[in-house]
Amino acid sequence: MTAQTPQTALVIGAGPAGLMAAEVLSAAGLQVTVADRMPSVGRKFLMAGKSGLNLTKDEDTAACLAAYGDATEALRDAVAAFGPAEVMAWAERLGQPLFTGSTGRVFPVAMKASPLLRAWLARLATRDVRIVTRWTWTGWDGAAATFDTPDGPQAITTDVTILALGGASWRRLGSDGAWAAQFADTAPFQPANCGFRVAWSDHMTPFFGQPVKATALKAGGLSSRGEWVITRDGIEGGGIYAVSRAVREGAPLHVDLMPDMTATRIGQRVTAKGGKASLSQVLKSGLRLSPVKIALFHEMTRRAGTGAGAPLAGTLKALPLIHDGPAPLDSAISTAGGLRFKALSGFMLRDRPGVFACGEMLDWEAPTGGYLITASLATGRAAALQALAT
């Protein structure tokens, strides 16, 4: 640290990035205040844990960094310094035993976020970190950060300020992106890890809520063997999220309904069924497709206008999934867009020295699978370390 050692810090936003920043700053002896606009902290983190908290993915640094695509050097350096191994060690130091699933995804044995969050907040409390809730950041008054609070307007001036304001999805959990109006250099928010809207015909109604298993989704250069779901409003789920960036950017989406069988073998099975068999009989008994796959085949060939003479094997191996665009921004797992890295030097705002930004408010995106939480923790840590060194 320089001769002007910071003594006080303000962290705005109490998600994973903000709490990690508070942890690093308080460990260095700073008096830290964490302010959050919601009635309680970590709400999106807790929601992520409802289906099993995927903290990270147990893989080497190179594989992990590849998931962030064209991410900036600052984000890549942050993740390289605090990647999967460090995230796992950190969680275990908080008393949370972990296990690694068959795909490498890492979860707490408790399969939820609340025990980890309680342990984390308890550790911050031992360092006298002050947490205030229902404090909505409204901007700046000179060097002071200003807030609307239950007790009226408040202004706080500290040596260091860390912004961890989140993205623009799941408004009810605190992330609405309204903070972007305070900055000149932000990329427009877009849904990431999102579903897509489909105006289904009535015959698809019985399949709403049903998973689609054993397929291969392809869009642009992305592919996924993950499971996905037919919903009332369209398609969603891990398999869809994995290719959603390419689809959002305009790539056609196709699904291979029989990824473990070659087109040649499919053709042989069709031939063996005999020329008198109906298409439905071929799909059901000849190829043994599940009812949801058969319904999807009929729905999408009708929408695509695929003629009866189209090669069946080719259609099954690359069925167009015709959709009406991404689901609404607020329903996306995460968002692309936000504060551009060119507005930062490392993680410090170029036009406001002593103020740093981290987490999902920055303009980056990553697939599900633990990468979002990993990078949020890593950038919160990196922003705090840069603040201590500045």
C-alpha positions in Angstrom: 0.0 0.0 0.0 1.0 3.6 -0.5 1.7 6.1 2.3 -1.9 7.2 2.1 -3.3 4.0 3.5 -7.1 3.8 3.1 -9.0 3.4 6.4 -12.6 3.3 5.4 -14.5 1.6 2.6 -18.0 1.5 1.2 -19.3 -1.4 -0.8 -22.6 -0.8 -2.7 -24.3 -4.1 -3.5 -24.3 -7.2 -1.3 -24.2 -10.0 -3.8 -21.2 -12.4 -4.2 -19.0 -9.7 -5.7 -19.7 -7.1 -3.1 -19.4 -9.4 -0.2 -16.1 -10.7 -1.5 -14.8 -7.1 -1.8 -16.0 -6.5 1.8 -14.1 -9.6 2.9 -10.9 -8.6 1.3 -11.1 -5.0 2.6 -12.1 -5.9 6.1 -9.3 -8.5 6.3 -6.9 -5.7 5.5 -8.2 -3.8 8.6 -10.5 -1.3 6.8 -13.7 -0.1 8.4 -16.3 -1.4 5.9 -19.9 -0.5 5.3 -21.9 -2.6 2.8 -25.1 -1.0 1.5 -27.8 -2.9 -0.4 -31.2 -1.7 -1.7 -33.1 -4.9 -0.7 -34.4 -5.8 2.7 -31.8 -8.6 3.0 -28.5 -9.4 1.3 -27.5 -12.0 -1.2 -31.0 -12.6 -2.6 -30.0 -13.6 -6.1 -27.3 -15.8 -4.6 -29.9 -17.5 -2.4 -32.1 -18.0 -5.4 -29.3 -19.6 -7.3 -29.0 -22.1 -4.5 -32.7 -23.2 -4.7 -31.8 -25.8 -7.4 -28.4 -26.6 -6.0 -25.7 -23.9 -5.7 -23.2 -24.5 -8.5 -20.3 -22.6 -7.1 -17.7 -23.3 -9.8 -16.4 -26.0 -12.1 -13.5 -28.2 -11.2 -11.2 -27.7 -14.2 -7.8 -26.2 -14.9 -7.3 -22.5 -15.4 -7.1 -22.7 -19.2 -10.4 -24.5 -19.5 -12.1 -22.2 -17.1 -10.9 -19.0 -18.9 -12.1 -20.4 -22.3 -15.6 -20.2 -20.9 -15.3 -16.4 -20.8 -14.7 -16.1 -24.6 -13.5 -12.7 -25.6 -13.4 -11.4 -22.0 -11.0 -8.5 -21.3 -7.6 -9.0 -19.8 -8.7 -7.6 -16.4 -11.5 -10.2 -16.0 -9.2 -13.0 -17.2 -6.5 -12.0 -14.8 -9.0 -11.9 -11.9 -10.3 -15.4 -12.7 -6.8 -16.7 -13.2 -5.9 -15.5 -9.7 -9.1 -16.7 -8.1 -10.4 -19.6 -10.2 -12.1 -22.9 -9.4 -9.4 -24.2 -7.0 -9.5 -21.0 -5.0 -13.3 -20.8 -4.9 -13.5 -24.4 -3.6 -10.8 -23.7 -0.9 -12.6 -20.5 0.1 -16.0 -22.3 0.5 -14.4 -25.0 2.5 -12.7 -22.5 4.8 -16.2 -21.3 5.5 -17.1 -24.8 6.8 -18.9 -25.9 3.7 -18.1 -29.4 2.5 -18.3 -29.7 -1.3 -18.8 -32.4 -3.9 -18.1 -32.5 -7.6 -20.7 -33.9 -10.0 -20.0 -36.1 -13.0 -19.7 -33.0 -15.3 -17.2 -31.3 -13.0 -19.7 -28.9 -11.5 -19.0 -28.2 -7.8 -21.8 -27.9 -5.2 -22.0 -27.6 -1.4 -23.1 -30.9 0.1 -26.0 -28.9 1.6 -27.1 -28.2 -2.0 -28.2 -24.7 -1.1 -26.7 -21.3 -0.6 -28.1 -20.4 2.8 -25.5 -22.2 5.0 -22.6 -20.7 3.1 -24.1 -17.2 3.2 -24.7 -17.4 7.0 -21.1 -18.5 7.6 -19.9 -15.7 5.3 -21.9 -13.0 7.0 -20.8 -14.4 10.4 -17.2 -14.0 9.4 -17.8 -10.5 8.2 -19.5 -9.7 11.5 -16.4 -10.7 13.4 -14.5 -8.0 11.5 -17.2 -5.4 12.4 -18.4 -5.0 8.8 -21.5 -2.9 8.9 -24.4 -3.9 6.6 -27.2 -1.6 5.9 -30.3 -2.6 3.9 -33.0 -0.8 2.0 -30.4 1.8 1.0 -30.8 2.6 -2.7 -27.8 4.3 -4.3 -28.8 7.5 -6.1 -25.4 8.8 -7.3 -22.8 11.2 -6.1 -22.7 14.5 -4.3 -19.1 15.5 -4.9 -17.0 12.7 -3.3 -19.9 11.4 -1.3 -22.1 8.5 -2.4 -25.8 9.3 -1.9 -28.7 7.1 -0.9 -32.4 7.0 -0.4 -32.9 5.2 2.9 -35.8 4.5 5.3 -34.5 7.3 7.4 -34.3 9.7 4.5 -31.4 10.8 2.2 -27.9 9.8 3.3 -24.5 10.6 2.0 -21.3 8.7 2.8 -17.7 9.6 2.1 -15.0 6.9 2.4 -11.5 6.4 1.2 -12.5 3.5 -1.1 -15.8 2.8 -2.8 -16.6 -0.5 -4.5 -19.6 -0.7 -6.8 -21.1 -4.2 -7.1 -24.6 -3.2 -8.4 -25.4 -6.4 -10.3 -26.9 -6.9 -13.8 -30.4 -6.2 -15.1 -32.4 -9.5 -14.6 -34.4 -10.8 -11.7 -35.6 -7.3 -10.7 -37.5 -8.7 -7.7 -34.2 -9.9 -6.2 -32.6 -6.5 -6.6 -31.0 -6.5 -10.0 -32.7 -4.0 -12.3 -29.8 -2.2 -14.0 -31.3 1.2 -13.0 -27.8 2.3 -11.9 -26.7 2.4 -15.6 -28.2 5.9 -15.9 -25.4 7.2 -13.7 -22.7 6.3 -16.3 -21.9 7.5 -19.8 -20.1 4.4 -21.0 -22.4 1.3 -20.7 -23.2 -1.4 -23.2 -27.0 -2.0 -23.5 -28.2 -4.9 -21.4 -29.2 -8.1 -23.2 -30.5 -11.4 -21.9 -27.8 -14.0 -21.4 -28.3 -17.7 -20.4 -31.9 -17.1 -21.5 -34.8 -19.0 -22.9 -36.5 -18.2 -26.2 -40.1 -17.5 -26.9 -42.2 -19.9 -29.0 -45.9 -19.5 -29.9 -46.8 -23.1 -29.6 -49.8 -24.7 -31.3 -52.5 -26.2 -29.1 -51.2 -29.8 -29.6 -48.0 -28.9 -27.6 -50.0 -28.0 -24.5 -49.7 -31.5 -22.9 -46.0 -31.2 -23.0 -45.6 -27.9 -21.1 -43.1 -28.5 -18.3 -41.7 -31.7 -19.8 -37.9 -32.1 -20.2 -36.3 -32.9 -23.5 -33.5 -35.3 -22.9 -30.8 -36.9 -25.1 -30.5 -34.3 -27.8 -27.7 -32.1 -29.2 -28.4 -28.4 -29.7 -26.3 -26.4 -32.1 -26.1 -22.7 -32.9 -23.2 -21.0 -34.6 -20.1 -22.5 -33.1 -21.8 -23.5 -29.9 -23.2 -26.9 -29.1 -24.8 -28.6 -26.0 -26.0 -32.0 -24.9 -27.7 -30.5 -21.9 -31.3 -31.1 -21.0 -33.9 -28.5 -21.7 -37.6 -27.9 -21.1 -40.7 -27.1 -23.1 -42.6 -24.3 -21.3 -45.9 -22.5 -21.9 -43.9 -19.6 -23.4 -41.1 -21.4 -25.2 -37.9 -23.3 -24.5 -35.5 -22.9 -21.6 -33.0 -24.9 -19.5 -29.4 -25.6 -19.3 -29.0 -27.0 -22.8 -30.6 -23.9 -24.3 -28.6 -21.5 -22.1 -25.4 -23.0 -23.3 -26.1 -21.9 -26.9 -28.1 -18.8 -26.1 -25.4 -16.3 -26.9 -25.1 -17.5 -30.5 -28.9 -17.6 -30.9 -29.3 -14.2 -29.4 -26.7 -12.9 -31.9 -28.7 -14.3 -34.8 -27.4 -17.9 -35.4 -30.1 -20.4 -36.4 -30.9 -23.0 -33.7 -31.1 -26.7 -34.6 -31.6 -29.8 -32.5 -30.4 -33.3 -33.2 -33.1 -35.5 -31.8 -31.0 -38.7 -32.2 -27.4 -37.6 -31.4 -26.2 -41.1 -30.6 -27.3 -42.5 -34.0 -25.9 -41.7 -37.4 -28.1 -40.6 -40.3 -27.2 -43.8 -42.1 -28.4 -46.0 -39.2 -31.6 -43.9 -38.9 -32.3 -44.5 -42.6 -31.8 -48.3 -42.1 -34.3 -48.3 -39.3 -36.8 -46.4 -41.4 -36.4 -48.8 -44.3 -36.8 -51.8 -42.0 -40.1 -50.5 -40.8 -41.5 -50.9 -44.3 -43.0 -48.5 -46.8 -46.6 -48.8 -45.5 -45.9 -47.5 -42.0 -47.1 -44.0 -41.2 -44.7 -41.3 -40.2 -46.0 -41.5 -36.6 -45.5 -45.2 -36.5 -41.9 -44.8 -37.8 -41.1 -42.2 -35.2 -42.7 -44.1 -32.4 -42.0 -47.7 -32.9 -39.3 -47.7 -35.6 -37.1 -45.0 -34.1 -38.5 -45.1 -30.5 -38.7 -41.4 -30.1 -40.3 -40.1 -26.9 -43.7 -38.5 -27.1 -42.2 -35.0 -26.5 -39.7 -35.5 -29.3 -42.4 -36.7 -31.7 -44.6 -33.6 -30.8 -41.6 -31.3 -31.2 -40.8 -32.9 -34.6 -44.3 -32.3 -35.9 -44.5 -28.8 -34.5 -41.2 -27.6 -36.0 -41.6 -29.3 -39.4 -45.0 -27.6 -39.7 -43.5 -24.2 -38.7 -40.6 -24.7 -41.0 -42.8 -25.8 -43.9 -40.7 -29.0 -44.3 -42.2 -31.0 -47.1 -43.2 -34.7 -46.9 -40.4 -35.5 -49.3 -37.6 -34.1 -47.1 -35.2 -36.8 -45.9 -36.4 -37.9 -42.5 -32.9 -38.8 -41.2 -31.6 -35.3 -42.1 -34.5 -33.6 -40.5 -34.1 -35.6 -37.3 -30.4 -34.8 -37.1 -30.9 -31.1 -37.7 -34.4 -30.1 -36.8 -34.8 -26.3 -36.9 -36.0 -24.9 -33.6 -38.0 -21.9 -34.8 -38.5 -19.3 -32.1 -39.7 -15.7 -31.7 -36.6 -14.3 -30.0 -35.2 -14.2 -26.4 -37.4 -14.4 -23.4 -37.8 -11.1 -21.6 -34.6 -9.6 -20.0 -35.9 -9.9 -16.5 -36.3 -13.6 -16.7 -32.8 -14.3 -17.9 -30.3 -16.1 -15.6 -27.8 -13.3 -16.2 -27.3 -10.3 -18.5 -24.7 -9.2 -21.1 -23.9 -5.5 -21.2 -23.2 -3.1 -18.4 -20.3 -0.9 -17.5 -17.7 -1.1 -20.3 -14.2 -2.1 -19.3 -12.8 0.8 -21.3 -14.3 3.1 -18.6 -12.0 1.4 -16.1 -8.3 1.2 -15.4 -8.2 -2.4 -14.1 -11.4 -2.2 -12.0 -11.1 1.5 -11.1 -13.3 4.1 -12.8 -11.1 6.3 -14.9 -13.2 9.4 -14.2 -13.6 8.8 -10.5 -10.3 7.7 -8.7 -10.9 5.6 -5.6 -14.1 4.1 -7.0 -14.0 0.6 -8.3 -16.6 -1.7 -10.0 -17.0 -5.5 -10.1 -19.3 -8.4 -10.6 -22.2 -8.6 -13.0 -22.5 -4.8 -13.5 -19.5 -5.1 -15.8 -19.8 -5.9 -19.5 -19.0 -9.6 -19.6 -20.9 -12.8 -19.9 -20.3 -16.5 -19.3 -22.3 -19.7 -19.5 -23.9 -21.3 -16.5 -22.0 -24.1 -14.8 -20.4 -22.1 -12.0 -18.7 -19.5 -14.2 -20.9 -16.6 -13.2 -20.3 -17.0 -9.5 -16.6 -17.7 -10.0 -16.1 -14.5 -11.9 -18.3 -12.4 -9.6 -16.2 -13.6 -6.6 -12.9 -13.1 -8.6 -13.7 -9.6 -9.7 -14.9 -8.5 -6.3 -11.6 -9.7 -4.9 -9.6 -8.1 -7.7 -11.3 -4.7 -7.3 -10.7 -4.7 -3.5 -7.0 -5.7 -3.9 -6.5 -2.9 -6.5 -8.2 -0.5 -4.1 -5.7 -1.5 -1.3 -2.8 -1.1 -3.7 -3.8 2.2 -5.2 
